[in-house]
């Protein structure tokens, strides 16, 4: 009798463990809903980016833009939003096609110089020159980016990249002045904090 009772106890105990394991491995419907909600923003952002890239594939696959006249480029980007034009330029930059990225941005700026996105476009123009190690032109573009949008999203990074240009050009005084402005104006931002740390190191050296 004791053996039968013990066997029954072990059987029901194992059954409870198995049920618990299944509950742990099979999330409830509410858990799945929460997971979807948590990632829905990221999914929407990816969908938006994919849509923009698909719209821009016609330009990216076309013959080299650097051989085209400004009016031809203007025709190709006609009707596209500034965000879409920036995405095109970023795709070109990602494939080391710096001159083409630059020309698209420059054409847009020329045709719509008062657009609110021009400051951001100058930032990416600066990036193309920086990647080509043309630090003089990169500095001009980063400075233009900051002057157009001193409160824009790219303003702190534009100043930081400007300081890097001055470093590459051997202009230490301008570099320090830029870092000081960055650390004081954008003290709570990532690049403002980086500037503050750099200045401390420079003072010790």
N, C-alpha and C positions, 0 to 999 in steps of 0.2 A: 504493500500500500504506500509505504514511504517512497519507494522507487517510482511508482506511478505519479505521485504528487510532485516529486522532483523533476521528472520528465516534462510534466505539464507546465511547471514553473519555468523551466528552461525554454520550452517552446514558445510560451507567451512573451517571455523576455526578449527572445530573438526576434519575434514578430514586431515588438515595439521598436527595437533598434532599427530594423529594416524600414519601418514606416517613417521613423525619424530621418533616416538617410535619404529616403525619397523626397521628404518635405524639404530637405536642405538642398538637394540637387535640382529640384523642380520649382523655380520661383513662381510665386503667385501672380495672378493677372495684374494686381495692383502694383507689384514690384516691377513688372514689365512696363506698365504705363508710366511709372515714375522714371524708369531708365530712358524711355523714349522722350519724355518731357525734358530730361536733363541734357539730352544730346540734340534736341530738335533745332536749337539755335545754331549749333555747329553744322548740322546737316543743311539747313537753309543757306548758311553762308557759303558752303561748298557748292551747292546747287547754283547760287548766284554767280560765283566765280567761274564755274564750268560754262554757264550760259554766256558770260562775257567773252570767255576764251573762244567758244564756238563761233560767236559772232565775228570775232577778229581773225579767224583762221584764213579768211580770204585775203587779208592784207599780209599776214605773216607768210603765206605760201606764194605770194606774188613775186615778181622779179625784184631784184635788189632795189630798195627804196633810195639808196644813196646815188643811184644813177638817174633818178627821176627829178623833174623840175618841181619847185615848190607848189605850183598850181595843180600838178598831178597828184601830189600828196594830199593837198587840201581837198581835192575831189574824193579821194579814197576815204578820208576821215569825216567827210561831210555828213552831218546829221548824227554823229556819234557824241555821246556825252563825254565831258572831261574825264570822268572816272574810267570810261572805256579806253580813251586815248592813253591814259596813264598805264592801264593794264597792258595795252599793246607794247608800250615802251618798256615796261618791266619784263615782259616776255622776251623782247629783243635783248635786253641787258642780260637776262638769264642765259642767253645763248651767245654771249660775247659779241653781239651785233650793236656795238655802242654808237656808231655813227648813224645808223638807221633809227635807233631809239631817239637820239638827239634831234634828228631832222624832223621827226613826227611831232615832237614836243615844241620845237621852235616854230614850226608852221602853225600849230594851234595857237601859240602865244601871239604870233604876228597877226593872226586873223581875229583874235579875241583877247586883246591885251588886258582888259579889265576883268576878266573872268576870275572868280574867287579861287580857282584851282591853279592859277599861274605860279603862285609861290611854291606849291608842291611840285609843279613841273620843273621849275628851276632847280629844285633839290635833286631831281633825277638827272637833269642835265649835268649838274655838278658830279653826280655819281659816275656818269659815263666818262667824264674827263679824268676823274680820280682813278678809275680802273685803267685808263690809258696812261697814267702817270703824268698827265699834263696838269700839274698842281696849280699853276698860275691861273689857267682858265677855270679849273675846278673851284678855286677860291672865289673868283668873280661870281660864279653861278650860285655858290652857297651863300655869299653875301647878299646877292639879289633875292634869293629865296627868303632870307630872314627879313630883309627890308620890306618886301612885299607883304609877308605874313608874320609879323613879329609875335603874334599870339596864336599862330597856327600850330597844328599838331606836329609839324616837322621843324618848328623853330628851334627847339633845344638841340636836336640832332644836327641841324644845319650849322649851328654855332660850333658844335663839337667837331664836326667834319672840317669846318673852316680852320679851327685851331690845329688840326692835323695837317692841313695844307701848309699853314705857316711853319709847322715843324719840318715838313719835308723841304720847304724852301729855305730853311735856315733862318727864319725871321722870328727869333725868340721873344722879342719885345711884343710884337703883334700877337704871338701865340698866348703869352701870359695875359695880355689885355682881354683877349677873347675869352679865355678861361675864367677870368675874374667876372666878366659880364655874365657869362653863362651860369656860374655858381651863385651869383647874387640875384639874377633875374629868375632863374629856374631852380632854386635851392631844393625844392621838394621833388623835382623830377630826376629820373635815372641819370640822364646826362649831366644835370646840374651837380649831382652828388659825385659823379666821376670826375668832373672838373675840379671840385673842391679837394678831392683826394689827390689829384695830380698836382695841384698848386702847393699842397702841403709837402709833397715829395720834392718839388722844384725848389722850395724855400730851404729845405734841408741840405740840398746838394750844393 
